[in-house]
Amino acid sequence: MFITFEGLDFSGKSTQATLLVEKLKQQHCTVHFIREPGGTAISEKIRAILLDKKHLEMSDTAEILLFSASRSQLVSQVIKPALLRGEVVVCDRYCDSTTAYQGYGRELDLDAVRAINKLATGGTMPDLTVLVDIPIDEIERRKTRAGLTFDRMESSGRAFYERVRDGYHQLVLAEPERWVRVSGLLSIDEIQKEICSKVENKIKRFATPEGPSEGMPSAEGLLRRMPSVKGTKSSRVH
């Protein structure tokens, strides 16, 4: 089973991905938690190049090809082998980020972006994708409150993020059976419960009469085993 998390920077998606992984591990399933770009030695080196503010001259084409090179290595080295073993993969960002950020945000040709994504993933697509959705005003508020130095991608302007968010909305509309859209303005607990409910429903589709395969969580108990997370709003983690 392959689950991905998407959203704008500072949406809280990484917090939610981490919490889901913890729940799945409590179910004694084999789960791999990876981030993009990154996840392999080669991919991590590419990540460093992509996020380094010294590379502000990077062209939009170079950017998408670097992201995709990192993803190609991750898919072949980590994601595909794990899925073939019947294990669970949870990924913080995947090719939908490329469509949203480079296709809609950088305004690259969407047909070209889709072709690059297909080549990089080899057709390996998520069974479920969670979009933690927040308004741009909230992103800017969280950035200011965090008081952190932004990387090259996070330094893009408001208009860029407006286009990215619209791109995510278009992706959800195009594949509603794959996407789960949750408001990042809800409390951490509320977001978590909604996500776990959707994941539990998806797990049931994978179940056989003999029960789930080794390494997969059971369809029951995911919500029951969910510990309470204190806090009223999502954290600034992205």
N, CA, C and O of each residue as an XYZ file, in Angstrom:
952
protein
N       0.845     -1.179      0.000
C       0.000      0.000      0.000
C       0.886      1.237      0.000
O       1.852      1.311      0.760
N       0.566      2.200     -0.842
C       1.387      3.382     -1.054
C       0.554      4.622     -0.727
O      -0.447      4.894     -1.390
N       0.969      5.372      0.295
C       0.260      6.562      0.750
C       1.191      7.757      0.657
O       2.330      7.693      1.119
N       0.715      8.857      0.061
C       1.525     10.064     -0.030
C       0.817     11.237      0.622
O      -0.411     11.277      0.701
N       1.607     12.184      1.084
C       1.095     13.413      1.681
C       1.556     14.601      0.851
O       2.727     14.706      0.485
N       0.614     15.494      0.562
C       0.903     16.676     -0.237
C       0.382     17.934      0.467
O      -0.476     17.856      1.346
N       0.901     19.063      0.074
C       0.448     20.326      0.636
C       1.503     21.400      0.479
O       2.652     21.116      0.140
N       1.107     22.627      0.726
C       2.033     23.738      0.651
C       3.009     23.686      1.822
O       2.755     23.015      2.823
N       4.113     24.388      1.692
C       5.070     24.495      2.775
C       4.386     25.099      4.003
O       3.606     26.044      3.885
N       4.682     24.552      5.168
C       4.116     24.994      6.445
C       2.645     24.607      6.611
O       1.938     25.201      7.425
N       2.181     23.618      5.847
C       0.781     23.197      5.966
C       0.552     22.251      7.140
O      -0.580     22.101      7.599
N       1.610     21.615      7.629
C       1.479     20.615      8.681
C       1.400     19.194      8.159
O       1.144     18.274      8.935
N       1.614     18.987      6.861
C       1.486     17.655      6.272
C       2.525     16.674      6.823
O       2.234     15.492      7.009
N       3.735     17.174      7.082
C       4.772     16.270      7.594
C       4.440     15.779      8.993
O       4.741     14.638      9.347
N       3.818     16.646      9.788
C       3.354     16.233     11.113
C       2.338     15.104     10.987
O       2.412     14.111     11.710
N       1.392     15.261     10.069
C       0.349     14.253      9.893
C       0.912     12.956      9.320
O       0.475     11.872      9.706
N       1.862     13.051      8.418
C       2.494     11.846      7.873
C       3.208     11.076      8.973
O       3.122      9.849      9.038
N       3.910     11.794      9.834
C       4.621     11.164     10.942
C       3.656     10.467     11.894
O       3.917      9.351     12.342
N       2.549     11.121     12.201
C       1.559     10.533     13.113
C       0.943      9.270     12.518
O       0.726      8.292     13.233
N       0.659      9.282     11.216
C       0.091      8.092     10.582
C       1.084      6.932     10.625
O       0.704      5.794     10.900
N       2.335      7.220     10.358
C       3.361      6.175     10.408
C       3.415      5.550     11.800
O       3.541      4.333     11.932
N       3.321      6.383     12.835
C       3.330      5.856     14.200
C       2.157      4.916     14.439
O       2.309      3.874     15.078
N       0.975      5.286     13.923
C      -0.213      4.436     14.105
C      -0.032      3.106     13.392
O      -0.370      2.052     13.932
N       0.503      3.159     12.175
C       0.691      1.938     11.395
C       1.703      1.003     12.074
O       1.546     -0.217     12.051
N       2.725      1.585     12.667
C       3.711      0.768     13.370
C       3.096      0.121     14.611
O       3.458     -0.992     14.990
N       2.158      0.841     15.239
C       1.462      0.256     16.383
C       0.642     -0.958     15.969
O       0.347     -1.827     16.790
N       0.276     -1.015     14.689
C      -0.451     -2.162     14.153
C       0.509     -3.292     13.754
O       0.095     -4.318     13.215
N       1.803     -3.074     14.033
C       2.841     -4.079     13.749
C       2.995     -4.352     12.253
O       3.367     -5.453     11.846
N       2.706     -3.341     11.448
C       2.934     -3.521     10.014
C       4.321     -2.987      9.660
O       4.899     -2.181     10.389
N       4.827     -3.445      8.548
C       6.116     -2.980      8.051
C       5.877     -1.728      7.223
O       5.228     -1.784      6.178
N       6.396     -0.606      7.684
C       6.125      0.663      7.010
C       7.421      1.419      6.777
O       8.286      1.484      7.651
N       7.541      1.985      5.592
C       8.702      2.792      5.222
C       8.257      4.247      5.120
O       7.335      4.560      4.366
N       8.893      5.126      5.858
C       8.566      6.546      5.851
C       9.693      7.298      5.162
O      10.824      7.313      5.646
N       9.386      7.912      4.046
C      10.409      8.592      3.262
C       9.936      9.991      2.867
O       8.739     10.276      2.884
N      10.860     10.839      2.522
C      10.537     12.203      2.119
C      11.086     12.473      0.730
O      12.011     11.809      0.262
N      10.495     13.458      0.091
C      10.991     13.911     -1.206
C      11.299     15.397     -1.146
O      10.612     16.155     -0.460
N      12.340     15.814     -1.870
C      13.353     14.948     -2.479
C      14.240     14.332     -1.391
O      14.480     14.942     -0.348
N      14.707     13.147     -1.648
C      15.562     12.454     -0.691
C      15.216     10.984     -0.609
O      14.550     10.443     -1.492
N      15.667     10.335      0.455
C      15.324      8.938      0.685
C      16.375      7.934      0.270
O      16.315      6.774      0.677
N      17.350      8.360     -0.542
C      18.497      7.524     -0.903
C      19.730      8.426     -0.871
O      19.603      9.649     -0.831
N      20.910      7.832     -0.889
C      22.137      8.636     -0.849
C      22.204      9.595     -2.039
O      22.560     10.764     -1.888
N      21.861      9.089     -3.213
C      21.881      9.929     -4.413
C      20.823     11.016     -4.315
O      21.086     12.181     -4.611
N      19.623     10.626     -3.898
C      18.517     11.583     -3.824
C      18.776     12.689     -2.806
O      18.368     13.831     -3.019
N      19.446     12.364     -1.708
C      19.750     13.367     -0.696
C      20.758     14.396     -1.219
O      20.670     15.574     -0.874
N      21.699     13.967     -2.036
C      22.648     14.904     -2.635
C      21.924     15.862     -3.590
O      22.233     17.052     -3.644
N      20.964     15.328     -4.335
C      20.176     16.173     -5.240
C      19.339     17.155     -4.426
O      19.193     18.316     -4.808
N      18.788     16.689     -3.301
C      17.996     17.560     -2.423
C      18.811     18.780     -1.985
O      18.320     19.908     -2.006
N      20.048     18.539     -1.594
C      20.908     19.628     -1.134
C      21.101     20.686     -2.216
O      21.116     21.883     -1.932
N      21.245     20.237     -3.439
C      21.397     21.177     -4.559
C      20.115     21.968     -4.767
O      20.156     23.185     -4.946
N      18.982     21.289     -4.744
C      17.694     21.933     -5.018
C      17.329     23.003     -3.992
O      16.766     24.037     -4.351
N      17.642     22.767     -2.727
C      17.211     23.672     -1.671
C      18.225     24.753     -1.327
O      17.915     25.676     -0.574
N      19.428     24.649     -1.870
C      20.490     25.600     -1.558
C      20.204     26.968     -2.182
O      20.068     27.082     -3.400
N      20.113     27.999     -1.346
C      19.816     29.347     -1.843
C      20.960     29.932     -2.670
O      20.796     30.980     -3.295
N      22.116     29.266     -2.681
C      23.214     29.706     -3.542
C      22.896     29.451     -5.018
O      23.547     29.996     -5.909
N      21.869     28.603     -5.262
C      21.547     28.228     -6.641
C      20.305     28.954     -7.150
O      19.457     28.348     -7.805
N      20.194     30.237     -6.855
C      19.026     30.998     -7.281
C      18.946     31.135     -8.797
O      17.882     31.439     -9.337
N      20.057     30.915     -9.486
C      20.062     31.009    -10.951
C      19.519     29.750    -11.612
O      19.432     29.694    -12.839
N      19.151     28.735    -10.828
C      18.676     27.478    -11.401
C      17.455     27.710    -12.289
O      16.511     28.387    -11.883
N      17.472     27.157    -13.481
C      16.337     27.307    -14.395
C      15.192     26.403    -13.973
O      15.404     25.416    -13.270
N      13.985     26.734    -14.397
C      12.818     25.930    -14.053
C      12.925     24.523    -14.633
O      12.484     23.555    -14.014
N      13.509     24.417    -15.818
C      13.676     23.096    -16.438
C      14.673     22.249    -15.650
O      14.436     21.066    -15.402
N      15.801     22.872    -15.255
C      16.782     22.135    -14.451
C      16.155     21.677    -13.142
O      16.421     20.573    -12.667
N      15.316     22.539    -12.562
C      14.669     22.211    -11.292
C      13.800     20.964    -11.404
O      13.917     20.052    -10.585
N      12.935     20.916    -12.403
C      12.030     19.768    -12.523
C      12.802     18.493    -12.835
O      12.431     17.417    -12.367
N      13.874     18.600    -13.622
C      14.639     17.411    -13.960
C      15.420     16.889    -12.753
O      15.585     15.679    -12.599
N      15.896     17.788    -11.905
C      16.584     17.356    -10.693
C      15.616     16.685     -9.718
O      15.924     15.629     -9.165
N      14.445     17.298     -9.507
C      13.443     16.668     -8.659
C      13.108     15.268     -9.179
O      12.980     14.320     -8.404
N      12.971     15.158    -10.470
C      12.557     13.884    -11.075
C      13.672     12.848    -11.036
O      13.406     11.655    -10.897
N      14.919     13.296    -11.158
C      16.045     12.368    -11.035
C      16.098     11.778     -9.626
O      16.320     10.581     -9.445
N      15.889     12.644     -8.633
C      15.845     12.174     -7.248
C      14.735     11.154     -7.059
O      14.932     10.127     -6.410
N      13.570     11.436     -7.624
C      12.411     10.543     -7.489
C      12.651      9.210     -8.191
O      12.297      8.158     -7.659
N      13.239      9.246     -9.358
C      13.495      8.013    -10.107
C      14.358      7.049     -9.299
O      14.098      5.846     -9.259
N      15.387      7.595     -8.660
C      16.260      6.760     -7.836
C      15.515      6.206     -6.640
O      15.686      5.041     -6.281
N      14.686      7.036     -6.020
C      13.906      6.622     -4.849
C      12.926      5.512     -5.206
O      12.788      4.541     -4.463
N      12.250      5.652     -6.330
C      11.275      4.641     -6.743
C      11.954      3.299     -6.994
O      11.499      2.265     -6.505
N      13.038      3.321     -7.753
C      13.694      2.062     -8.116
C      14.413      1.412     -6.943
O      14.482      0.186     -6.858
N      14.947      2.223     -6.040
C      15.758      1.678     -4.948
C      14.951      1.358     -3.699
O      15.301      0.434     -2.965
N      13.877      2.102     -3.440
C      13.147      1.951     -2.179
C      11.672      1.610     -2.362
O      11.192      0.604     -1.840
N      10.955      2.453     -3.106
C       9.495      2.333     -3.144
C       9.035      1.043     -3.816
O       8.275      0.279     -3.222
N       9.478      0.791     -5.029
C       9.027     -0.408     -5.744
C       9.369     -1.699     -5.006
O       8.501     -2.559     -4.858
N      10.616     -1.862     -4.534
C      10.926     -3.099     -3.811
C      10.044     -3.301     -2.577
O       9.624     -4.423     -2.295
N       9.762     -2.232     -1.849
C       8.925     -2.358     -0.650
C       7.507     -2.767     -1.014
O       6.921     -3.631     -0.361
N       6.955     -2.155     -2.047
C       5.597     -2.487     -2.460
C       5.506     -3.920     -2.971
O       4.511     -4.605     -2.735
N       6.535     -4.368     -3.665
C       6.538     -5.737     -4.165
C       6.599     -6.750     -3.013
O       6.150     -7.887     -3.158
N       7.151     -6.336     -1.882
C       7.187     -7.216     -0.708
C       5.887     -7.142      0.092
O       5.755     -7.799      1.125
N       4.925     -6.343     -0.382
C       3.651     -6.218      0.314
C       3.704     -5.318      1.519
O       2.858     -5.434      2.406
N       4.680     -4.413      1.583
C       4.836     -3.513      2.716
C       4.168     -2.168      2.442
O       3.740     -1.892      1.321
N       4.087     -1.340      3.476
C       3.449     -0.029      3.356
C       4.517      1.038      3.165
O       5.539      1.040      3.852
N       4.274      1.935      2.234
C       5.170      3.067      2.003
C       4.386      4.350      2.234
O       3.328      4.556      1.638
N       4.906      5.209      3.100
C       4.331      6.535      3.322
C       5.372      7.553      2.881
O       6.492      7.562      3.391
N       5.008      8.399      1.947
C       5.956      9.344      1.367
C       5.481     10.779      1.565
O       4.347     11.121      1.229
N       6.353     11.604      2.109
C       6.105     13.032      2.294
C       6.499     13.729      0.989
O       7.669     14.045      0.768
N       5.519     13.958      0.146
C       5.618     14.485     -1.231
C       5.933     13.356     -2.215
O       6.600     12.373     -1.891
N       5.417     13.551     -3.437
C       5.692     12.629     -4.539
C       5.486     13.404     -5.828
O       5.644     14.625     -5.831
N       5.142     12.750     -6.910
C       5.097     13.427     -8.209
C       4.005     14.484     -8.313
O       4.087     15.365     -9.170
N       2.972     14.417     -7.451
C       1.952     15.466     -7.472
C       2.544     16.813     -7.069
O       2.058     17.860     -7.496
N       3.595     16.789     -6.248
C       4.282     18.032     -5.917
C       4.905     18.649     -7.163
O       4.884     19.867     -7.342
N       5.455     17.804     -8.016
C       6.048     18.312     -9.252
C       4.990     18.942    -10.146
O       5.213     20.006    -10.723
N       3.842     18.290    -10.261
C       2.761     18.861    -11.073
C       2.299     20.191    -10.504
O       2.098     21.153    -11.244
N       2.129     20.245     -9.179
C       1.637     21.469     -8.543
C       2.684     22.582     -8.551
O       2.387     23.714     -8.930
N       3.897     22.262     -8.137
C       4.929     23.293     -7.990
C       5.576     23.702     -9.307
O       5.698     24.890     -9.607
N       5.992     22.705    -10.093
C       6.657     23.048    -11.347
C       5.663     23.272    -12.488
O       5.849     24.170    -13.309
N       4.599     22.448    -12.536
C       3.608     22.607    -13.597
C       2.769     23.859    -13.425
O       2.731     24.717    -14.307
N       2.096     23.962    -12.287
C       1.234     25.116    -12.035
C       2.019     26.304    -11.480
O       1.840     27.435    -11.934
N       2.882     26.051    -10.504
C       3.615     27.146     -9.878
C       4.602     27.821    -10.814
O       4.592     29.043    -10.957
N       5.463     27.021    -11.459
C       6.458     27.571    -12.401
C       5.873     27.751    -13.800
O       6.513     28.326    -14.680
N       4.664     27.259    -13.994
C       3.927     27.402    -15.263
C       4.631     26.709    -16.428
O       4.635     27.209    -17.553
N       5.230     25.544    -16.138
C       5.781     24.721    -17.210
C       4.644     24.001    -17.928
O       3.543     23.873    -17.393
N       4.916     23.536    -19.131
C       3.901     22.841    -19.920
C       3.439     21.589    -19.171
O       4.245     20.724    -18.829
N       2.134     21.507    -18.924
C       1.608     20.409    -18.106
C       1.748     19.055    -18.782
O       1.952     18.051    -18.099
N       1.647     18.999    -20.092
C       1.839     17.724    -20.785
C       3.271     17.239    -20.617
O       3.512     16.047    -20.427
N       4.225     18.170    -20.688
C       5.633     17.803    -20.496
C       5.867     17.339    -19.061
O       6.606     16.382    -18.828
N       5.236     18.017    -18.098
C       5.371     17.628    -16.690
C       4.823     16.223    -16.477
O       5.446     15.412    -15.791
N       3.671     15.931    -17.055
C       3.087     14.595    -16.907
C       4.001     13.518    -17.508
O       4.148     12.434    -16.944
N       4.606     13.828    -18.646
C       5.504     12.870    -19.293
C       6.742     12.622    -18.437
O       7.193     11.484    -18.309
N       7.288     13.681    -17.854
C       8.459     13.542    -16.986
C       8.099     12.730    -15.741
O       8.869     11.871    -15.311
N       6.928     13.007    -15.165
C       6.484     12.252    -13.985
C       6.338     10.770    -14.294
O       6.733      9.920    -13.496
N       5.771     10.468    -15.449
C       5.573      9.071    -15.825
C       6.905      8.349    -15.978
O       7.053      7.196    -15.572
N       7.876      9.050    -16.574
C       9.200      8.456    -16.748
C       9.882      8.248    -15.393
O      10.465      7.192    -15.148
N       9.812      9.244    -14.523
C      10.505      9.177    -13.232
C       9.908      8.126    -12.306
O      10.640      7.464    -11.571
N       8.586      7.966    -12.334
C       7.922      7.021    -11.433
C       7.798      5.630    -12.010
O       7.557      4.669    -11.279
N       7.960      5.513    -13.317
C       7.744      4.219    -13.962
C       6.303      3.759    -13.832
O       6.010      2.567    -13.920
N       5.399      4.721    -13.619
C       3.982      4.388    -13.481
C       3.574      3.980    -12.079
O       2.423      3.602    -11.861
N       4.492      4.047    -11.119
C       4.171      3.718     -9.729
C       3.464      4.903     -9.091
O       4.079      5.941     -8.846
N       2.162      4.746     -8.821
C       1.355      5.837     -8.280
C       0.758      5.451     -6.930
O       0.569      4.267     -6.650
N       0.459      6.447     -6.092
C      -0.084      6.163     -4.752
C      -1.481      5.546     -4.810
O      -2.245      5.794     -5.743
N      -1.797      4.741     -3.799
C      -3.157      4.248     -3.622
C      -4.022      5.315     -2.963
O      -5.234      5.361     -3.177
N      -3.398      6.168     -2.165
C      -4.108      7.224     -1.458
C      -3.181      8.419     -1.295
O      -2.025      8.273     -0.899
N      -3.701      9.605     -1.605
C      -2.929     10.837     -1.442
C      -3.710     11.802     -0.570
O      -4.872     12.101     -0.844
N      -3.063     12.287      0.484
C      -3.691     13.217      1.423
C      -3.189     14.623      1.140
O      -1.984     14.874      1.154
N      -4.117     15.543      0.882
C      -3.769     16.959      0.720
C      -4.163     17.702      1.989
O      -5.345     17.790      2.323
N      -3.167     18.238      2.697
C      -3.435     19.109      3.841
C      -3.460     20.530      3.291
O      -2.422     21.098      2.952
N      -4.643     21.084      3.211
C      -4.873     22.325      2.462
C      -5.013     23.526      3.398
O      -5.827     23.506      4.322
N      -4.217     24.568      3.157
C      -4.337     25.796      3.939
C      -4.264     27.012      3.024
O      -3.617     26.958      1.978
N      -4.919     28.112      3.404
C      -4.871     29.344      2.607
C      -3.478     29.974      2.634
O      -2.689     29.713      3.542
N      -3.187     30.795      1.643
C      -1.884     31.439      1.547
C      -1.644     32.369      2.731
O      -0.521     32.458      3.227
N      -2.685     33.062      3.191
C      -2.529     33.963      4.338
C      -2.023     33.208      5.562
O      -1.215     33.728      6.331
N      -2.503     31.974      5.739
C      -2.068     31.171      6.880
C      -0.619     30.740      6.722
O       0.123     30.681      7.702
N      -0.208     30.436      5.483
C       1.198     30.094      5.227
C       2.100     31.250      5.651
O       3.097     31.058      6.347
N       1.727     32.461      5.214
C       2.550     33.623      5.521
C       2.590     33.885      7.025
O       3.627     34.284      7.556
N       1.474     33.665      7.711
C       1.445     33.854      9.152
C       2.369     32.862      9.843
O       3.097     33.224     10.767
N       2.340     31.603      9.391
C       3.185     30.567     10.007
C       4.658     30.814      9.713
O       5.512     30.585     10.569
N       4.954     31.274      8.517
C       6.348     31.581      8.178
C       6.890     32.671      9.088
O       7.999     32.562      9.612
N       6.095     33.729      9.272
C       6.520     34.847     10.114
C       6.705     34.398     11.554
O       7.678     34.776     12.207
N       5.765     33.586     12.052
C       5.822     33.116     13.429
C       7.024     32.203     13.652
O       7.623     32.210     14.728
N       7.376     31.417     12.633
C       8.491     30.476     12.775
C       9.828     31.196     12.884
O      10.727     30.742     13.591
N       9.959     32.323     12.179
C      11.191     33.093     12.240
C      12.403     32.345     11.730
O      13.515     32.543     12.220
N      12.188     31.475     10.736
C      13.273     30.658     10.204
C      13.817     31.228      8.906
O      13.166     32.042      8.252
N      15.013     30.795      8.540
C      15.575     31.135      7.234
C      14.999     30.177      6.211
O      15.078     28.961      6.390
N      14.424     30.699      5.148
C      13.761     29.860      4.161
C      14.753     29.323      3.139
O      15.746     29.976      2.819
N      14.469     28.107      2.622
C      15.317     27.556      1.570
C      14.913     28.154      0.229
O      14.040     29.020      0.166
N      15.549     27.693     -0.838
C      15.314     28.290     -2.155
C      13.858     28.162     -2.586
O      13.289     29.115     -3.119
N      13.246     26.998     -2.364
C      11.859     26.798     -2.767
C      10.901     27.630     -1.916
O       9.946     28.207     -2.435
N      11.156     27.690     -0.613
C      10.261     28.408      0.293
C      10.317     29.920      0.090
O       9.460     30.656      0.579
N      11.343     30.372     -0.642
C      11.501     31.804     -0.860
C      10.690     32.312     -2.053
O      10.744     33.501     -2.366
N       9.955     31.449     -2.713
C       9.101     31.863     -3.833
C       7.969     32.736     -3.306
O       7.556     32.597     -2.155
N       7.468     33.640     -4.154
C       6.494     34.635     -3.713
C       5.065     34.133     -3.596
O       4.765     32.976     -3.891
N       4.185     35.036     -3.157
C       2.783     34.712     -2.914
C       2.082     34.232     -4.184
O       1.333     33.256     -4.138
N       2.309     34.896     -5.309
C       1.639     34.515     -6.558
C       1.987     33.076     -6.935
O       1.142     32.330     -7.429
N       3.239     32.700     -6.695
C       3.675     31.328     -6.969
C       2.863     30.346     -6.131
O       2.353     29.356     -6.655
N       2.743     30.610     -4.853
C       2.010     29.701     -3.971
C       0.518     29.669     -4.282
O      -0.127     28.638     -4.093
N      -0.033     30.772     -4.752
C      -1.439     30.776     -5.167
C      -1.637     29.810     -6.332
O      -2.616     29.064     -6.368
N      -0.715     29.828     -7.269
C      -0.810     28.922     -8.424
C      -0.626     27.469     -7.996
O      -1.308     26.576     -8.499
N       0.296     27.239     -7.066
C       0.532     25.875     -6.579
C      -0.726     25.332     -5.903
O      -1.137     24.198     -6.153
N      -1.326     26.148     -5.052
C      -2.533     25.699     -4.346
C      -3.653     25.394     -5.335
O      -4.362     24.398     -5.188
N      -3.812     26.241     -6.332
C      -4.826     25.979     -7.354
C      -4.514     24.681     -8.094
O      -5.422     23.926     -8.443
N      -3.228     24.426     -8.332
C      -2.840     23.185     -8.990
C      -3.248     21.965     -8.182
O      -3.747     20.986     -8.737
N      -3.040     22.020     -6.895
C      -3.471     20.912     -6.037
C      -4.978     20.707     -6.119
O      -5.451     19.572     -6.190
N      -5.722     21.790     -6.111
C      -7.180     21.676     -6.198
C      -7.599     21.019     -7.511
O      -8.538     20.224     -7.539
N      -6.905     21.351     -8.594
C      -7.214     20.746     -9.892
C      -6.916     19.245     -9.879
O      -7.654     18.457    -10.470
N      -5.850     18.859     -9.214
C      -5.493     17.442     -9.132
C      -6.531     16.653     -8.342
O      -6.873     15.528     -8.706
N      -7.028     17.245     -7.260
C      -8.061     16.585     -6.459
C      -9.323     16.381     -7.283
O      -9.942     15.319     -7.223
N      -9.702     17.387     -8.045
C     -10.900     17.295     -8.886
C     -10.741     16.231     -9.969
O     -11.711     15.568    -10.337
N      -9.526     16.070    -10.477
C      -9.285     15.123    -11.569
C      -9.309     13.667    -11.101
O      -9.698     12.782    -11.863
N      -8.897     13.407     -9.849
C      -8.847     12.033     -9.320
C      -9.425     11.974     -7.905
O      -8.690     11.690     -6.959
N     -10.696     12.232     -7.744
C     -11.276     12.263     -6.390
C     -11.204     10.935     -5.659
O     -11.244     10.911     -4.429
N     -11.099      9.822     -6.389
C     -11.048      8.512     -5.734
C      -9.694      8.276     -5.069
O      -9.590      7.455     -4.158
N      -8.678      8.970     -5.504
C      -7.333      8.797     -4.925
C      -7.044      9.820     -3.829
O      -6.303      9.528     -2.890
N      -7.615     10.999     -3.940
C      -7.265     12.092     -3.049
C      -8.189     12.195     -1.841
O      -9.382     11.902     -1.922
N      -7.611     12.618     -0.723
C      -8.361     13.025      0.469
C      -7.899     14.440      0.797
O      -6.719     14.668      1.062
N      -8.816     15.374      0.779
C      -8.483     16.775      1.063
C      -8.983     17.136      2.457
O     -10.176     17.030      2.742
N      -8.066     17.562      3.325
C      -8.427     17.948      4.687
C      -7.943     19.368      4.941
O      -6.936     19.800      4.380
N      -8.661     20.082      5.781
C      -8.299     21.461      6.100
C      -7.161     21.485      7.110
O      -7.259     20.886      8.181
N      -6.082     22.178      6.766
C      -4.960     22.328      7.670
C      -5.220     23.317      8.786
O      -4.365     23.528      9.646
N      -6.410     23.932      8.778
C      -6.778     24.867      9.828
C      -7.438     24.163     11.009
O      -7.640     24.768     12.062
N      -7.775     22.882     10.832
C      -8.349     22.102     11.927
C      -7.263     21.783     12.953
O      -6.075     21.976     12.693
N      -7.677     21.300     14.105
C      -6.696     20.895     15.110
C      -5.949     19.656     14.621
O      -6.414     18.951     13.726
N      -4.807     19.405     15.209
C      -4.025     18.223     14.850
C      -4.848     16.956     15.041
O      -4.823     16.064     14.193
N      -5.578     16.873     16.150
C      -6.418     15.703     16.422
C      -7.475     15.505     15.341
O      -7.674     14.390     14.859
N      -8.154     16.590     14.959
C      -9.232     16.492     13.970
C      -8.705     16.043     12.623
O      -9.318     15.205     11.962
N      -7.577     16.589     12.210
C      -6.976     16.184     10.934
C      -6.580     14.723     10.987
O      -6.819     13.967     10.046
N      -5.973     14.335     12.092
C      -5.497     12.971     12.264
C      -6.636     11.961     12.172
O      -6.507     10.941     11.496
N      -7.735     12.237     12.839
C      -8.875     11.326     12.833
C      -9.452     11.169     11.431
O      -9.802     10.064     11.017
N      -9.548     12.276     10.704
C     -10.090     12.205      9.347
C      -9.190     11.383      8.440
O      -9.670     10.577      7.644
N      -7.893     11.589      8.563
C      -6.945     10.840      7.736
C      -6.978      9.354      8.078
O      -7.000      8.514      7.179
N      -6.983      9.023      9.362
C      -6.994      7.611      9.768
C      -8.259      6.905      9.304
O      -8.219      5.732      8.935
N      -9.377      7.613      9.321
C     -10.629      7.034      8.838
C     -10.528      6.676      7.361
O     -10.966      5.603      6.946
N      -9.955      7.571      6.571
C      -9.814      7.323      5.129
C      -8.831      6.191      4.861
O      -9.056      5.362      3.980
N      -7.748      6.158      5.617
C      -6.762      5.093      5.440
C      -7.365      3.748      5.808
O      -7.134      2.752      5.122
N      -8.135      3.713      6.886
C      -8.784      2.468      7.301
C      -9.704      1.937      6.209
O      -9.729      0.736      5.940
N     -10.459      2.835      5.583
C     -11.342      2.425      4.485
C     -10.545      1.876      3.310
O     -10.946      0.901      2.674
N      -9.412      2.513      3.030
C      -8.577      2.049      1.919
C      -7.970      0.682      2.232
O      -7.873     -0.172      1.350
N      -7.562      0.474      3.485
C      -6.980     -0.805      3.878
C      -7.978     -1.940      3.645
O      -7.593     -3.034      3.230
N      -9.248     -1.681      3.910
C     -10.276     -2.701      3.726
C     -10.319     -3.189      2.281
O     -10.625     -4.354      2.026
N     -10.016     -2.308      1.344
C     -10.028     -2.703     -0.072
C      -8.883     -3.654     -0.387
O      -8.959     -4.442     -1.329
N      -7.809     -3.571      0.418
C      -6.653     -4.428      0.189
C      -6.800     -5.772      0.877
O      -6.072     -6.715      0.567
N      -7.734     -5.865      1.804
C      -7.883     -7.080      2.601
C      -8.421     -8.230      1.748
O      -9.230     -8.020      0.844
N      -7.965     -9.437      2.045
C      -8.444    -10.643      1.382
C      -9.276    -11.427      2.384
O      -9.262    -11.091      3.568
N     -10.010    -12.472      1.954
C     -10.756    -13.294      2.916
C      -9.864    -13.886      3.995
O     -10.324    -14.160      5.104
N      -8.591    -14.084      3.675
C      -7.660    -14.656      4.646
C      -7.084    -13.601      5.575
O      -6.372    -13.922      6.526
N      -7.400    -12.322      5.293
C      -6.859    -11.249      6.114
C      -5.773    -10.502      5.363
O      -5.425    -10.884      4.246
N      -5.229     -9.443      5.954
C      -4.205     -8.658      5.283
C      -2.917     -9.446      5.125
O      -2.631    -10.355      5.904
N      -2.145     -9.088      4.111
C      -0.877     -9.759      3.891
C       0.124     -9.351      4.955
O      -0.065     -8.356      5.654
N       1.188    -10.127      5.071
C       2.218     -9.824      6.062
C       2.789     -8.437      5.795
O       3.088     -8.093      4.651
N       2.937     -7.650      6.840
C       3.460     -6.306      6.680
C       2.393     -5.262      6.511
O       2.693     -4.069      6.559
N       1.133     -5.672      6.311
C       0.029     -4.734      6.142
C      -0.751     -4.624      7.441
O      -0.884     -5.610      8.165
N      -1.278     -3.420      7.753
C      -2.094     -3.271      8.955
C      -3.452     -3.913      8.763
O      -3.897     -4.111      7.633
N      -4.113     -4.240      9.866
C      -5.470     -4.751      9.763
C      -6.424     -3.608      9.500
O      -6.101     -2.450      9.766
N      -7.602     -3.927      8.976
C      -8.575     -2.886      8.655
C      -9.249     -2.340      9.904
O      -9.822     -1.251      9.878
N      -9.184     -3.091     10.998
C      -9.817     -2.651     12.233
C      -8.762     -2.150     13.217
O      -7.616     -2.599     13.213
N      -9.175     -1.228     14.041
C      -8.318     -0.837     15.157
C      -7.438      0.365     14.925
O      -6.848      0.873     15.878
N      -7.322      0.850     13.688
C      -6.436      1.980     13.443
C      -6.894      3.204     14.220
O      -6.076      3.899     14.822
N      -8.193      3.473     14.211
C      -8.721      4.621     14.951
C      -8.709      4.355     16.452
O      -8.463      5.265     17.243
N      -8.976      3.095     16.852
C      -8.987      2.763     18.272
C      -7.628      2.973     18.907
O      -7.527      3.383     20.063
N      -6.576      2.686     18.137
C      -5.224      2.738     18.687
C      -4.625      4.129     18.580
O      -3.455      4.320     18.913
N      -5.396      5.098     18.124
C      -4.886      6.424     17.878
C      -4.802      7.227     19.169
O      -5.840      7.562     19.740
N      -3.598      7.548     19.649
C      -3.480      8.339     20.863
C      -3.836      9.782     20.606
O      -3.724     10.260     19.477
N      -4.261     10.480     21.638
C      -4.609     11.886     21.500
C      -3.357     12.718     21.329
O      -2.340     12.471     21.977
N      -3.436     13.719     20.440
C      -2.335     14.646     20.236
C      -2.768     16.004     20.729
O      -3.745     16.560     20.227
N      -2.073     16.544     21.691
C      -2.465     17.820     22.264
C      -2.106     18.954     21.330
O      -1.126     18.877     20.588
N      -2.902     20.003     21.370
C      -2.670     21.169     20.530
C      -3.943     21.558     19.820
O      -4.815     20.722     19.582
N      -4.048     22.836     19.481
C      -5.285     23.331     18.883
C      -5.159     23.523     17.385
O      -6.157     23.444     16.669
N      -3.963     23.772     16.899
C      -3.768     24.004     15.480
C      -2.583     23.196     14.985
O      -1.731     22.770     15.766
N      -2.542     22.991     13.673
C      -1.431     22.264     13.091
C      -0.122     23.016     13.332
O      -0.109     24.247     13.374
N       0.972     22.279     13.491
C       2.262     22.927     13.676
C       2.752     23.496     12.363
O       2.136     23.298     11.316
N       3.881     24.215     12.430
C       4.393     24.840     11.222
C       5.216     23.860     10.387
O       5.687     24.224      9.309
N       5.400     22.630     10.858
C       6.197     21.642     10.137
C       5.619     21.425      8.754
O       4.403     21.318      8.597
N       6.480     21.361      7.749
C       6.007     21.228      6.371
C       6.655     20.029      5.703
O       6.383     19.750      4.536
